[in-house]
Amino acid sequence: MSRFLSRLSPARRILLSFALVIVVGSLLLNLPIMQTATSKANYFDHLFTSVSMVCVTGLFTQSVADTYNIWGQIICMLLIQIGGLGLISFIGLIYVRSNQKLSFSNRTTLQESLSRDETNSIRDFLRSIFLITFSIEALGAFILSFRFVPLLGWGKGLLTSIFLAISAFCNAGFDNLGSTSLLAYKTDALVNLTIAALIIMGGLGFSVWFDLKTNIQTKGHKRKLRFHTKLVLALTALILISGTCLTFLTEYQNTATIGRLPFEKKLLVSFFQTVTMRTAGFATIDYTQARPVTLLLYIIQMFLGGAPVWPPYVFSLYHSKSL
């Protein structure tokens, strides 16, 4: 088996690892012990859910809350976390924690998975990824617990807070509240701003985190942020501001979405929708009631995605070749 894996290219290893997680996840979710008594899901529903969670798309045929009990939801969180960080990253962390030396093929696969060119910083990069990820998710869950624990009780409230924090940071868009996503909390500033912050931080990408972390650590020394980081931060801010303003204007008088809300709540919903439409998939409005121009705006935002550097990169590449 090890000889077979060593012959595979890094890209094929990554693909195989995702396929393995998807299949194992679907088989676990298919177990009766993972499901609620009223679950109507069949194996293909579980397979679809597993694919969607590992690929962090947010699509589902059966809602998480109606289909999976606490054990099933824990499996769902693991699938989302693995999808957000990558199975290869988890395997690499095990090697790092056990002080085992990475083989050349494993190091190459890790570099491919993490989009890193340097070989000497893989260990530090992995540690930073997991430290930042778990710290931010824990902080997000802690803040969300102030809303959901009083509403749902300690057990369910903490589970919901942790689930939403992981799902938001990994940009998965899944929730365990039911089939209506976050519609019941569309005017709740604590829930909206916390989840929006998690989505934004998760959507920036590993390279941006690492560059910002390194820049903070070398404060006082002359070190500039990489061009990639500056471009991601600038375009993210531009898309968030413009998207919020455009959603606010197009839906301002639509009573089926934000038309009946106070001014500041309209801004809150418009901002959250702009954040979530790019990569996550949570909802605080009924999309079937949104105006066509708003849906077109959302399509553009989804097309641009989380760390939107590729449009200007492709343009500059095309321009340089044409010269």
Backbone hydrogen bonds, N-H to C=O, Kabsch-Sander energy under -0.5 kcal/mol:
donor,donor_aa,acceptor,acceptor_aa,energy
5,L,1,M,-2.5
6,S,2,S,-2.2
7,R,3,R,-1.1
8,L,4,F,-0.6
8,L,5,L,-0.9
13,R,9,S,-2.2
14,I,10,P,-2.3
15,L,11,A,-2.2
16,L,12,R,-2.7
17,S,13,R,-2.5
18,F,14,I,-2.0
19,A,15,L,-2.2
20,L,16,L,-2.4
21,V,17,S,-2.2
22,I,18,F,-2.4
23,V,19,A,-2.3
24,V,20,L,-2.5
25,G,21,V,-2.8
26,S,22,I,-2.3
27,L,23,V,-2.1
28,L,24,V,-2.2
29,L,25,G,-2.5
30,N,26,S,-1.3
31,L,28,L,-1.3
34,M,31,L,-1.8
35,Q,32,P,-1.4
36,T,67,T,-2.0
39,S,36,T,-1.3
45,D,42,N,-0.6
46,H,42,N,-1.8
47,L,43,Y,-2.7
48,F,44,F,-2.3
49,T,45,D,-2.5
50,S,46,H,-2.7
51,V,47,L,-2.6
52,S,48,F,-2.6
53,M,49,T,-2.4
54,V,50,S,-2.5
55,C,51,V,-2.3
56,V,53,M,-0.9
57,T,52,S,-2.6
58,G,52,S,-0.6
67,T,63,S,-1.2
68,Y,64,V,-2.7
69,N,34,M,-1.5
73,Q,69,N,-2.6
74,I,70,I,-1.7
75,I,71,W,-1.9
76,C,72,G,-2.1
77,M,73,Q,-2.2
78,L,74,I,-2.1
79,L,75,I,-2.4
80,I,76,C,-2.4
81,Q,77,M,-2.6
82,I,78,L,-2.8
83,G,79,L,-2.5
84,G,80,I,-2.6
85,L,81,Q,-2.3
86,G,82,I,-3.1
89,S,86,G,-0.5
90,F,86,G,-1.4
91,I,87,L,-2.5
92,G,88,I,-2.5
93,L,89,S,-2.2
94,I,90,F,-1.9
95,Y,91,I,-1.8
96,V,92,G,-2.2
97,R,93,L,-3.1
98,S,94,I,-1.9
99,N,96,V,-1.2
100,Q,95,Y,-2.1
107,R,103,S,-2.7
108,T,104,F,-2.3
109,T,105,S,-2.1
110,L,106,N,-2.3
111,Q,107,R,-2.4
112,E,108,T,-2.2
113,S,109,T,-2.6
114,L,110,L,-2.6
115,S,111,Q,-0.8
116,R,111,Q,-2.3
122,I,119,T,-0.8
125,F,121,S,-2.6
126,L,122,I,-2.7
127,R,123,R,-2.4
128,S,124,D,-2.3
129,I,125,F,-2.4
130,F,126,L,-2.2
131,L,127,R,-2.5
132,I,128,S,-2.7
133,T,129,I,-2.6
134,F,130,F,-2.5
135,S,131,L,-1.8
136,I,132,I,-2.5
137,E,133,T,-2.5
138,A,134,F,-2.1
139,L,135,S,-2.2
140,G,136,I,-2.6
141,A,137,E,-2.6
142,F,138,A,-2.2
143,I,139,L,-2.2
144,L,140,G,-2.5
145,S,141,A,-1.8
146,F,142,F,-0.6
146,F,143,I,-1.1
147,R,144,L,-1.6
148,F,144,L,-2.3
149,V,145,S,-1.9
151,L,147,R,-0.9
152,L,148,F,-3.1
153,G,149,V,-2.3
157,G,153,G,-1.9
158,L,154,W,-2.4
159,L,155,G,-2.1
160,T,156,K,-2.6
161,S,157,G,-2.1
162,I,158,L,-2.7
163,F,159,L,-2.7
164,L,160,T,-2.6
165,A,161,S,-2.1
166,I,162,I,-2.4
167,S,163,F,-2.6
168,A,164,L,-2.6
169,F,165,A,-2.4
170,C,166,I,-2.3
171,N,168,A,-1.3
172,A,167,S,-3.1
173,G,167,S,-0.8
181,S,178,G,-0.7
182,L,283,A,-1.6
183,L,180,T,-2.0
185,Y,182,L,-1.8
186,K,183,L,-1.2
188,D,185,Y,-1.5
189,A,187,T,-0.9
192,N,188,D,-2.5
193,L,189,A,-2.7
194,T,190,L,-1.7
195,I,191,V,-2.3
196,A,192,N,-2.4
197,A,193,L,-2.3
198,L,194,T,-2.1
199,I,195,I,-2.4
200,I,196,A,-2.5
201,M,197,A,-2.5
202,G,198,L,-2.5
203,G,199,I,-2.2
204,L,200,I,-1.0
205,G,201,M,-0.5
205,G,202,G,-0.5
209,W,205,G,-1.9
210,F,206,F,-2.6
211,D,207,S,-2.1
212,L,208,V,-2.6
213,K,209,W,-3.1
214,T,210,F,-2.4
215,N,211,D,-2.2
216,I,212,L,-2.2
217,Q,213,K,-2.2
218,T,214,T,-1.5
219,K,216,I,-1.4
221,H,218,T,-2.2
223,R,221,H,-1.4
230,K,226,R,-2.3
231,L,227,F,-2.6
232,V,228,H,-2.4
233,L,229,T,-2.5
234,A,230,K,-2.5
235,L,231,L,-2.6
236,T,232,V,-2.4
237,A,233,L,-2.2
238,L,234,A,-2.3
239,I,235,L,-2.7
240,L,236,T,-2.4
241,I,237,A,-2.4
242,S,238,L,-2.5
243,G,239,I,-2.6
244,T,240,L,-2.0
245,C,241,I,-2.1
246,L,242,S,-2.5
247,T,243,G,-2.5
248,F,244,T,-2.4
249,L,245,C,-2.1
250,T,246,L,-2.7
251,E,247,T,-2.1
252,Y,248,F,-0.5
254,N,251,E,-1.3
255,T,253,Q,-1.1
257,T,254,N,-1.7
258,I,251,E,-0.6
258,I,254,N,-0.8
259,G,254,N,-3.2
261,L,258,I,-1.7
266,K,262,P,-2.2
267,L,263,F,-1.8
268,L,264,E,-1.9
269,V,265,K,-2.6
270,S,266,K,-2.4
271,F,267,L,-2.6
272,F,268,L,-2.6
273,Q,269,V,-2.6
274,T,270,S,-1.7
275,V,271,F,-2.2
276,T,272,F,-2.8
277,M,273,Q,-2.0
278,R,274,T,-0.7
278,R,275,V,-0.6
279,T,275,V,-0.6
280,A,276,T,-0.9
281,G,276,T,-1.3
287,Y,285,I,-0.8
289,Q,286,D,-1.9
290,A,287,Y,-0.9
294,T,291,R,-0.7
295,L,291,R,-2.1
296,L,292,P,-2.2
297,L,293,V,-1.8
298,Y,294,T,-2.3
299,I,295,L,-2.2
300,I,296,L,-1.9
301,Q,297,L,-2.1
302,M,298,Y,-2.7
303,F,299,I,-2.1
304,L,300,I,-1.9
305,G,301,Q,-2.2
309,V,307,A,-2.4
313,Y,309,V,-1.7
314,V,310,W,-3.1
315,F,311,P,-2.2
316,S,312,P,-2.7
317,L,313,Y,-2.5
318,Y,314,V,-2.7
319,H,315,F,-2.7
320,S,316,S,-2.5
321,K,317,L,-2.0
322,S,318,Y,-2.1
323,L,319,H,-1.2
